[in-house]
Amino acid sequence: FSNSLPHQPPSTPASKEVWKKGGRMFSILLAVHLALLACTLVSSGAFEKIAVHDYDVFFLLTVMMLIVIIWIIFYLFGTSRCPGAIPCKDSHAGPIWLRGGLILFAIFSLVMDVFKIGYYSSFYSCLSAIKIIYPIVQAIFVVIQTYFLWISAKDCVHVHLNVTRCGLMLTLTTNLAVWMSAVTDESVHKAHSKLKKNVTEEIFRWLMRAEVEVSLFSTQICQIFKNGYFWLYPFNIEYSLFASAMVYVMWKNVGRFIDHHSHHIHRLKFRLFRRTFFVGIVLGLIILVSGLGVLILYEVQVNSSTESSKKSQALTMYYIFNIVCLGLMSLVCIGGSVIYRFDKRDMDRHKNPTRTLDVALLMGAALGQYAISYYSIVAIVASTPRDAISALNLTYALLMIAQHTFQNIFIIEGLHRQPPKEDHKHDSRQKDLYGLTFVNINAVSLRVPDTGSTLAPSTASGTEAIHPSDLVRSLTAPKKMNWRRKFLREISMFLLLSNIILWIMPAFGARPQFDNDTELNFYGDSMWPAIVDICLPFGIFYRMHAVASLLEVYIMS
């Protein structure tokens, strides 16, 4: 490749193009086989009657993370330092809010690993050493990978192409395998008596029955460690998915040349809370705080009370809150989509791997919640008797489908819009030293007082007078656009905060799918938990990914 003009795509021969596709195909096949192997071991280890133990899964994940750590070190100190290795960077990849979220989830993941180390160390004489080695290696993996993604997420690498592609695909597969393991363990734990397959819980009970002396910590501290790392699983799950998305974009950018048609994201991101009303923020905070209160009351009433009336009240409260929240979000999304119909901004049709991935993840992750909702609708309609809770559950399922659909339409519309032209141009009105304003209209300069009471043509050379109506139209047109933009920002901020609480509630224990017996009695103790445990993690991920996408829509508005 030419080093003189690195930003221009060279005329690639057909043989090099075939070689590029062959390198991608090889890395994809490597990732598919590793992912299938990891999925087989993880799913087999979740069942008691299969002779696959959890330490077999831990051993595989530990080996995969160690290989990725070695490759990342090679990339940082070898590949990236080669001459001409990174001739250009993708400005859309790895935005600051995505990397900031990655660091936040990484911190909680490290705390989770500390809890795991403390818990498993209590039984070091009875357990395999891999159970203590695994969280240590995972902590090192999280630190190194987070640093790697922070500084290299935008790289378009042009050396060691095959090694880099395979290394990135191995990193992606490792994150997905860790995600599958965490989802399986967390889902089994959350199911309580519905699924008694949690290995660590069985080990703890066996040790208590055998009256094994705990030498390092007391029983209470062990219980704190165990409950602590289960509560932190949602952060580790989101970390793995965030890292997977960023690694995939890096893989797409290997060998890619960037044409600099950028949207100037770096300028836009510093205007986060500029010229914004607070209706969306206030309403979103009300929903967020109310949701936290509902979650606390729901957990207290469902888990600590044995009375069926308390359980019914908790379910009623949960469904009413979600119905109100989903209804408002659906109406707001429809309003935002209507505004986009009158938006004069051009559509962005340039190649953008980040945006393509965002859209694919939104559409794919929504399928998980769609599936749960449709299964619930069938069970409610076909079951008897039909009481108030069943009616609320049916309304909740229908609104969940509608809200996901309308929100996806709104987000995809926003992601494909060009930024407003005034955001990447200098303001056409600038003040001079005498308090007058320069207005440039069709390359004609006019200098007017700020009060607008007098239209005085400038006496400077090269200027001429224009008609007052032209000036009025030029000054009022941007204001109409600003009103639409502010409304879109309010919608985006409200939806962002609402999606946060809709992520928190199922991620931290609110599982009405198991507390409401309608679906469980209809599908049985085996089928319904399997449906929920497979589909719900995608629904939880959808909410967090929607938050990141809505933040970008907010900034691009």
Buried (B, 14 or more C-beta within 10 A) or exposed (E): BEEEEBEEEEEEEEEEEEBBEEBBEBBBEBBEEBBEBBBEBBBBBBEEEEEBBBBBBBBBBBEBBBBBBEBBEBBBEBBBEEEEBBBBBBBBBBBEBBBEBBBBBBBBBBBBBBBBBBBBBBBEEEBBEBBBBBBBBBBBBBBBBBBBBBEBBBBBBBBBBBBBBBBBBBBBBBBBBBBBBBBBBBBBBBBBEBBEBBBBBEBBEEBEEEEEEEEEBEEEBBEBBBEBBBBBBBBBBBBBBBBBBBBBBBBBBBBBBBEEEBBEBEEBBEEEEEEBEEBBBBBBBEBBEBBBEBBEBBBEBBEEEEEEEBBBBBBEBBBBBBBEBBBBBBEBBBBBBEBBEEBEBEEBEEEBBBBEBBBEBBEEBBBBBBBBBEBBBBBBEEBEEEEEBBEBBBBBBBBBBBBBBBBBBBBBBBBBBBBBEEBEEEEBBEEEEEEBBBBBBEEBBBBBEEEEEEBEBBEEEEBEEBEEEBBEEBBEEBEEBEEBBBBBBBBBBBBBBBBBBBBBBBBBBBBBBBBBEBBBEBBEEEEBBBBBBBBBBBBBBBBBBBBBBBBBBBBBB
